[in-house]
Amino acid sequence: MSERNLHVRRGVFETIPLFIPAIPFALVFGVVVGESGIAPWLGWSSSPLMFGGAAQITIITLLGEGASVAAAVTAALIVGARHLLYSVSVAPRFRDQPRWFRWLGPYVLIDQVFALAMLRQDEDSAAFRAYYLAAGFTFWALWMLSTALGLFVGPLVPDNWNIAFAAPVLFTALLVTAIDRWEKLVVALLSGGFTMLLTDLPNRSGLLFGAMLGIFLGLVLESRRRQR
């Protein structure tokens, strides 16, 4: 077996265990699409277009509840904002890669692929590229398949299981684990409270204003923290 094939094989087999926890999330995705009223094929198309489970569920849930497109897209962008930090972290390994890889690689830069890539920082460019693409597109293929199956399996889940409730619980968990400084807590509380005050606005546009307030407060507090 060539060295390149060895790295590809490692990328594939090391990705599979990390995908197992994503299977229930794909089931939740199917439930959310079914309850949103959005055509199943249109909901599933978010998988290849966005390739981000949390962002996909966010935008489909909000659109299904009548939120404006601007509010739904903004919320999805905020949920996926952590990928900007991922990009900064892996940027040094992308600089010496071919141009085609620098365009294609970010498409599969999700949480699990980022974690695996960080463990391969010391490998040469060709080895890193082979491993990264194998891991990324293995997860991609499994996610395409599982979300498609979720569209059929999700609606079969008994209503009393209330599995759709897992989506907001997952988002809340992501939020809570991300709060590691008092500034983040202040932003979360103020933007959340502001959003609740604007719940009567049409098209759930209060979400958009709440998100804008959160971004503004975050920038101000971070700027002040760096000036100390």
C-alpha positions in Angstrom: 0.0 0.0 0.0 1.4 3.4 -1.0 2.0 6.1 1.6 -0.8 8.2 0.1 -3.3 5.4 0.3 -2.3 4.8 3.9 -3.2 8.4 4.8 -6.5 8.1 2.9 -7.4 4.9 4.7 -6.6 6.5 8.0 -8.7 9.5 7.2 -11.7 7.2 6.3 -11.5 4.9 9.3 -10.7 7.6 11.9 -13.8 9.6 10.7 -16.4 6.8 11.2 -16.3 6.7 15.0 -16.8 10.5 15.1 -19.8 10.2 12.8 -21.8 7.9 15.1 -22.9 10.7 17.5 -24.2 12.6 14.4 -26.7 9.9 13.5 -29.3 11.0 16.1 -28.8 14.6 14.9 -29.6 13.5 11.3 -32.8 11.9 12.7 -33.7 15.2 14.3 -33.0 16.9 11.0 -35.6 14.7 9.3 -38.2 15.5 12.0 -37.5 19.2 11.7 -37.9 19.2 7.9 -41.1 17.2 8.2 -42.6 19.6 10.8 -41.5 22.7 9.0 -43.8 22.2 6.0 -40.8 22.6 3.7 -40.7 20.1 0.8 -38.4 17.2 1.8 -36.2 17.5 -1.3 -35.7 21.2 -0.6 -34.9 20.6 3.0 -32.4 17.9 2.1 -30.7 20.1 -0.4 -29.4 22.2 2.5 -27.0 19.2 3.2 -24.8 19.6 0.1 -25.4 23.4 0.0 -24.5 24.2 3.6 -23.0 21.0 5.0 -23.5 22.1 8.6 -26.0 20.3 10.8 -26.6 23.0 13.3 -26.9 25.7 10.7 -29.2 23.6 8.6 -31.6 22.9 11.4 -31.5 26.5 12.5 -32.5 27.9 9.1 -35.2 25.2 8.4 -36.7 25.6 11.9 -37.0 29.3 11.7 -38.3 29.4 8.1 -40.9 26.7 9.1 -42.0 28.9 12.0 -42.5 31.9 9.7 -39.3 33.8 10.3 -38.1 36.1 7.6 -35.4 34.9 5.3 -33.0 37.5 6.6 -33.6 36.5 10.3 -33.2 32.8 9.5 -30.0 33.3 7.4 -28.5 35.6 10.1 -29.2 33.1 12.8 -27.6 30.3 10.7 -24.5 32.4 10.1 -24.2 33.1 13.8 -24.5 29.4 14.6 -21.7 28.7 12.1 -19.5 31.6 13.1 -17.1 29.2 14.9 -15.9 28.1 11.5 -14.1 31.4 11.2 -11.9 30.4 14.1 -11.4 27.0 12.6 -10.2 28.7 9.4 -7.7 30.8 11.3 -6.3 27.7 13.1 -5.8 25.6 9.9 -4.7 28.5 7.7 -0.9 27.7 8.1 -1.4 24.2 6.7 -3.4 25.6 3.7 -0.8 28.1 2.6 1.6 25.6 1.1 -1.2 23.6 -0.6 -2.3 23.8 -4.3 -4.9 26.4 -5.2 -7.6 23.8 -5.9 -7.2 22.5 -2.3 -7.4 25.9 -0.8 -10.8 26.4 -2.5 -12.1 22.9 -1.9 -10.8 22.2 1.6 -12.9 24.8 3.5 -16.1 23.2 2.2 -15.6 20.2 4.5 -14.1 22.1 7.4 -16.7 21.0 10.1 -16.2 20.3 13.8 -15.1 16.7 13.5 -12.8 17.3 10.5 -11.2 20.3 12.3 -10.5 18.1 15.3 -8.8 15.4 13.2 -6.9 17.9 11.1 -5.4 19.6 14.2 -3.9 16.2 15.1 -2.1 16.1 11.7 -0.5 19.5 11.9 3.1 18.2 11.7 2.7 16.0 8.6 4.0 17.1 5.2 1.7 18.8 2.7 0.8 15.8 0.6 0.1 13.6 3.6 -2.0 16.3 5.3 -4.0 16.9 2.1 -4.7 13.2 1.5 -5.8 12.6 5.1 -7.9 15.8 5.3 -9.8 15.2 2.1 -10.4 11.5 3.0 -11.8 12.5 6.4 -13.8 15.4 5.1 -15.5 13.7 2.2 -16.1 10.5 4.2 -18.1 12.6 6.7 -19.7 14.4 3.8 -20.9 11.2 2.2 -22.2 9.8 5.5 -24.0 13.0 6.2 -25.7 13.1 2.8 -26.9 9.6 3.3 -28.0 9.9 6.9 -30.0 13.1 6.4 -31.7 11.5 3.4 -32.7 8.5 5.5 -33.7 10.9 8.3 -36.4 12.3 6.1 -38.0 8.9 5.9 -37.2 7.5 9.4 -37.8 10.8 11.3 -41.6 11.0 10.6 -41.9 7.3 11.8 -40.7 8.3 15.3 -43.7 8.3 17.7 -44.9 11.8 18.6 -44.7 11.1 22.3 -40.9 10.8 22.0 -40.9 14.5 21.2 -37.5 14.1 19.4 -37.8 17.5 17.7 -37.3 19.0 21.2 -33.7 17.8 20.9 -32.9 20.6 18.4 -33.3 23.5 20.8 -31.7 21.5 23.6 -28.6 20.9 21.4 -28.4 24.6 20.6 -28.8 25.5 24.2 -26.0 23.1 25.1 -23.7 24.7 22.4 -24.5 28.1 23.8 -23.8 27.2 27.4 -20.5 25.4 26.7 -19.4 28.4 24.6 -19.8 30.8 27.5 -16.4 30.9 29.2 -16.1 34.6 30.1 -18.4 37.1 31.8 -18.6 39.2 28.6 -20.1 36.3 26.7 -22.7 35.8 29.4 -23.7 39.5 29.3 -24.1 39.3 25.5 -26.2 36.2 25.7 -28.5 37.5 28.4 -29.0 40.9 26.9 -29.5 39.8 23.3 -31.8 37.0 24.4 -33.8 39.3 26.6 -34.0 41.9 23.8 -35.2 39.2 21.4 -38.0 38.2 23.8 -39.2 41.8 24.1 -39.6 41.8 20.3 -41.4 38.6 19.9 -44.5 40.3 18.6 -42.7 41.7 15.5 -43.8 40.2 12.2 -41.9 37.4 10.5 -40.0 36.8 13.8 -37.8 39.7 12.8 -37.0 40.1 16.5 -34.5 37.3 16.0 -32.6 39.4 13.5 -32.5 42.5 15.8 -31.5 40.4 18.7 -28.7 38.9 16.7 -27.5 42.3 15.6 -27.5 43.5 19.2 -25.5 40.4 20.2 -22.9 41.0 17.5 -22.6 44.7 18.4 -22.2 44.0 22.1 -19.7 41.3 21.5 -17.5 43.6 19.3 -17.7 46.4 21.9 -16.8 44.2 24.9 -14.1 42.3 23.0 -12.5 45.6 21.9 -12.6 46.9 25.5 -11.0 43.7 26.8 -8.1 43.9 24.3 -7.4 47.5 25.3 -6.8 46.7 28.9 
